Amino acid sequence: MKKVLVTGALGQIGSELVVKLKNVYGEDNVIASGRRKKGPYDGLFELVDVTQPEQIFEVVKKHKVDWVIHLAALLSAVGENNPTAAWNINMGGLFNILEVAKQEGCGVFVPSSIAAFGPNTPKINTPQDTIQRPTTMYGVTKVAGEILCDYYYKRFGVDTRGVRFPGLISYETLPGGGTTDYAVHIYYEALKQKKFTCPLDKETHMDMMYMPDALNAIVNLMEADDSKLIHRNAFNIASMSFCPEDICKSIQKFIPEFTMDYDINPTLQNIANSWPDSLDDSNARNEWGWKPEYDLDSMTKDMLEKLREKLDIK
């Protein structure tokens, strides 16, 4: 049974992924970690600042870790406010993780992002292998991270794997400062206020994914046959592509009185305009059997049901 360390475990992905990993590998085989603990924590938790390599090494050694799922990062919008911190955490942290993995023989899963693409990338059905010239520091760190993971696999034999996540939507945890955050907040406001002010233009298409599909992707790629993986550290994975008007219409199928207006945030809009509208994920489907379960309407139905229960809204 794998022993798995999750960095950034209290973030949007990590908080849900840890629960799933415990169900797959057992309570005692999953170690959550972060720079600080937010109150009591149910399960194994270690304080780890990924910019401090000795902290990573100590925890990996102590728990005899087989895999590190490295989620600690500053996201796109936050990273633009502090690009120096984004570089130091995203790249310095990844380098430290890979160095420890090289020494201790663990595998490393590192998510990349659609932010690794840029305005010169083909926007429709974006190929697996294509031009990547991002215009955000977050995107720069994701491209560099993909290449760095490839290097550690080829040069040192570290088993590195990763996917390019689109925008992720979840009812469990609020997002942490990404350009696609509106697609989570809209569901909360639909239930609480029956209206939402969108920071992006109504025709801004972006790739999105419901969190259960994202969690399955991580586990399935970790468990995939190593000999079949060609694009180890940068698999395109796709589920649905929509614009704000599409998600508005989907919500109106369940909440007919819902309305939406627009107050465009220029910074977010510029970032969104530089990203693909949709991804070609045929390599992930062929190399390790990737297949999402949710489309927009099935996600909307589940999101609204789960949030009604969470927020105690009748």
N, C-alpha and C positions, 0 to 999 in steps of 0.2 A: 504494500500500500504506500502511495507517495506521501512524503512529508512536504507541505507546501507553505511557503512564506509569502504573504501578500503585503506589499508596501502601499502606502496611501489607502489603507483599508477602511478608513472612515469616510471616504469620498463617495461620489455618486455611484460609481461602478463597484468599488470595493465593499461598501456596506452590504450590498446584495450578493456579490460574488462569494464572500466569506460564508454566508449561509448555505449557498448552493454547494460549495466545496466541502463543507462539513457533511452534507447529505451524501456526497459522492465518496469522500475519502475518510470520513469519521471525525468526530470532535477533536480527538487528540492529535490529529495529523494536519491541522490547519492552524497556522500562527498568523494572526492579524498584527499589523504594525503601523505606526504613525509617529509624527513628531510629538504629539501630545495625546493624552487619553481624555475623552470628553465624558466624564462621569464613569459610573460602574460599567464594566464590560463583561459580557457573558462568554467566556472562553479564553483561550490563550491569547495574550496580547503583550507585545514588546514595544518599548519606546525606541524608534529607529529614525534618525535623521539621515536621509540618503546622501547628504553632502558630507557625512562623516563615515568614511569607509570602515573604521574600526568598529563602529556600532553594527554595521551590516555583518561584518566578519564574525563578530561575537555571537550574534543570534543564529546565523547559519550553522556555525560550529556547534553551538549549544544544543540545537534541535535536530542536528543531522539532516538538514534540509535537502530535498531532492530537486525541487523546482522553486524558483522565485517568480511570482507574478508581479511585475514592476509597474504599479499604477501611479506612483507619486509624481506629480507634474503640475505646472501652472498652465491653465488652458488659454485659448486664443485671446479673448477679450481682456482677461486679467493680465496676460503676458504682454499685451501692447501697452498697458499702463506701467509695466516694470520689466522691460526687455532684458535687463541685466540679471534680475532674479530668475526670469524664465530660462535664460541660458545656463545659469549656475545650477539650478535645480534639475532642469530637464536633461541637460547634457552631462554635467558633472555627476549627477546622481546615477545616470545610466552607466557612465564609465566605471563608477565605483562598484555597481552591481555586477557588471561583466567581469571586472577584475577578481571579485570574490568568487564568482561562478567558475572562473578559470582555475583558481587555486583549489576550490572545494569540489569541483566536478558536478555542479548542479546545472540543470536546464534553466533557461530564462524565457519567459513570455513577456513581450513588451508591446502594448498596443500602439500602432500608428494611427493616422487620421486622414480624413479627406482634406485636412488643412495642409497636407504634404504636397498638394497640387497648387497650381497658380493660374493666373489669367491666360497664359499661353497653352495650358493643358486643354485637350479636347473636352468640351463640357458635357456632351451627350454620350452615354455608354462609354465612359472614360476607360481606356485600355489598362490592363494590368501593368504593362511596361510602356511608359510614355514620358513626356517632358514634365519635370517637376521643378518649378521656379516659384515657390510660395512668396507671399508678400507680407507675412507676419513672422515674428520671432518664434511663435509656437510652431508654425509650419516649417521654418528653417530647422528647428530642433528635431522635428519628426523625420524630415528627409535625412538629416545627419545621423539620427538614431537608427534608421533602417540600414544605412550603409555601415555604421559601426557594428551593428549586430551581425551583418553579413561577414564583416572582417573577422570578428571573434569566432564565428563558425568555421570559416575557411582557414584562418591562421592558427587557431588554438583548439578547434574541435568542440567549442561550447555549443550545446544544443539550443540554439536560439530560434524563437518562433514568434509570429505576430500577425495582426490583421490591421487593415486601415478601417477604423470605425467611422461610420457616418455619425450624424447627430443622434444621440441616445435619449429615449423618452422613458420615464419611469414614474410610477406613483409612490414609490417608497421614499426616495431621497431627492431633494431639490438639487439641480445642477450647480456647478461651481464656477460660473463665469465664462461660458462658451457662447459662440455666436448663435448656436441653434437652441439656446435656452428657452426662447419664446414658445417652442413647441411643447414644453412642459407647463410653463406658467399659464398658457391658454386654457388648459383643462381645469386648473384650480379656479381661475376667474370665471369660467363658464358655469361652474357649480355655485360659486359664492356670490358673484355679481351679475351673472347672465350677460356679461359684456367683457370685452378685452380690447386694449389698445396695443396694436402690433408695432414693433420697432423696425420691421422690414417691409419693403414694398410687397404688394399683394401677389405679384407674379414671380417672386423670388423662389425658384425651385432649388431644393437641396435634398440630398439623400438622407434618409432617416431610418431608425431601427428601434423597435420596442426592446426594452431591456431583457426580457426572457430569451429572446433570440441572441442577443449579444453574449449573455452568460453561457448559453449552449455553445456558441462559437469558440469561446475560450477553452472550455473543457474538451470539446471535440478535437480542436487542433492540438492541444496538449497530448491527447491520447492517440493521435493519428500515427500511422505507420511512417517512421522516419524516412524509409527508403523511397517513399512516393512523393516527398515534398521537394518541390523545385523552388517556388517562391516562398522561402521560409519566413521571411521577416516583414513581408509587406503584401499580404493577400488582400486584394479588394474583396469586400463582402457587402452585399446589398440586400435590401428588403423592400423598401418603398421609396419613391421620390414624390414629393409634393410641395406645393407653395402654400402660403398662408390662407389663400382663398379656398384651397382644397380642404384644409383641416377645419376651416370655419364651416364649410358645407357638411363635412362629416359629423361635426358636433351637432349641427342643426337637425340632423336625422334623429337625434336622441333628445335634444333640448331645442325645440323649434323657435323659442323666443330669444335664443342667443344672438347677439349682434357683435360686430367688430368694426373698429375704425383704425386709423393709422397715424402714427407720429414717428416718422422714419429717423432712426439714429444713423447719422452718416458714417460713423466708424464701423458699426456692425454691418451696414449695408455694403460698404466697400469690401469688407472681408468676405461677406457672403457672395458677392459678385465674382470674387476670384476663385471660388470653389466650383467643382463639377455639379451639374444637375442630376446626373445618374452615373452609376458605375457598372462596368462589365466584371462580373464576379465568376466567370466561367472557370478560371483556374482553380479557385477555391472549391467549386463544385466538383471538378474533375480530380483534384489531387487529394482531397480529404472528405468529400461528401457533404459540403456545406449546403444547407437548405433551410431557409427561414420558415417560420410557421404563421407569422402575422402579416396582414395587409392593413391599410389605413383604417377601414371601418371596423375590422375585428379588434384592432388595437384601441380605437376610440371607445368601443363598447366596453372593453375590459377596464380601460383607464377610468372611465366614468363610474363604473360599478365599484371598483376598488377605492376610488377617492371618496365616493359617497359614504362608504363604510368608515374609512380612515378619518374623514372630517365630520362624521356623524351628521350628514345632511340627508334629510328625508326626501 
